[in-house]
């Protein structure tokens, strides 16, 4: 009998202990959020964590329903509605008028039948990327994940696969971080209620028509239809409802389901009320606190404060070292961000030189590729990624975990003024072995020549002039990375004079490792 009483008492004590622990856990989960929905509070987070500064290279991809027509650019969903545009003419010829065959009719044709998340992640890893992920949603309103917010998502329609979920798992499985990018700020139809005469006038000025919304609102075409399901694709939802349930709702869903390490925003984020931008930032950062992870928010223009986010430049770069880390989003092609027929792909050396230039100025490169609608990454794009990866396998110590030196570099090639407005001029830049970019790590300075110097060429690194080089130190040794070729060197009044015995092994870029005393 006594034994029975003791057993009951022990059971009671155990249950009480479990209850106390459960209450403690519940109370911990109810802790006050770390960040309030104010810029002052949000600025307390570390917007540029070390892991991001160390990463240097990420890969993402413009891939979605717009990859089906594969014509001109990823802006096909918008431009197909403007009479006289090349997209409209192509659409009418191949599919019928937009009134007969709307953008939503492409969705069943977007099957992604050859998509393989493991193969994609493996390619990104071999390319040397430290983070990767999808354009989670472009301007077109189609979500590339399994969503409960909108019926227009890859889990329910088209591929009927959780693209972001499958890829996120494979990317993280390779030890890379996950980035998800968002372009859906302009998806809201902001022109409901406008007079038809004003809309007709807009048709005459095609590019700027409906500037703040992706889809034009032309009577008789799908974006203007009042259909409960189509409204979620074409943004025909009352603004208050759209902001809460769609714009913020989609971001919250991706955060909750996939825990991205980086969330990146395209232009037009300024069209989202400031209170909602603050609400999103606070939610993401507070969730990251629960995960015990430092995360990164990237923006364009001036849409978020830079003590909360990282600055992004599209198809352009800074012309000097910035104290804060920054990003360039650039694409592997010379044209469209998404796959189109006859897409011209850049030489691997050009893409690599952009990466090296960006890193020397305290930047990070987000490189876009353009898969086909069926989930195939074309061979010419694969080859560029693999060549960059091979170079990074050999010379990556001059890129990863480095920081800028006192100067980013030297050489005759100059970049244009401005940013995206001059992106076509940036496209024309061609570097040579006379252009040098510097990085540093510990007691080492890396000098990278953006090309292959000729046999037995003397190289003068003018940045080592003592009057320019603050805190100048003695040089212990100079060598070529991944090479046994001997480098003769001498520090003279004009700088550091180098001479290689023979021709350096790499045609794309050559790295000198300069060790200091």
Secondary structure, DSSP 8 states (H G I E B T S, - for coil): -HHHHHHHHHHHHHHHHHHHHHHHHHHHHT---SS-SSHHHHTTS-TT-HHHHHH-EEEEEB-STHHHH--S-TTHHHHTTSTTSHHHHHHHHHT--TTTS-GGGGGGG---TT--HHHHHHHHHHTT-SEEEEEEE-TT--BSS--SS-S-BTTTSTT-S-HHHHHHHHHHHTT-EEEEEE-GGG-S-TTTT--HHHHHHHHHSTTTTTTTSSS---TTSGGG---TTHHHHHT-S-HHHIIIIIIHHHHHHHHHHH--SEEEE-S-GGGS-HHHHHHHHHHHHHHHHHHT---EEEESTTSS-TTTSEEEEES---SS--SS-EEEEEESBSS-SB--TT--B--HHHHHHHHHHHHHTTEEEEEEE---TTS---HHHHHHHHHHHHHHHHHGGGTTT-B--SS-EE-S----SSSGGGHHHHHT----TT-EEEEEETTEEEEEESS---TT-EEEEGGG-TTTSTT---EEEEEETT----EEEEEETTEEEEEESS--S-SS-EEEEEEE-
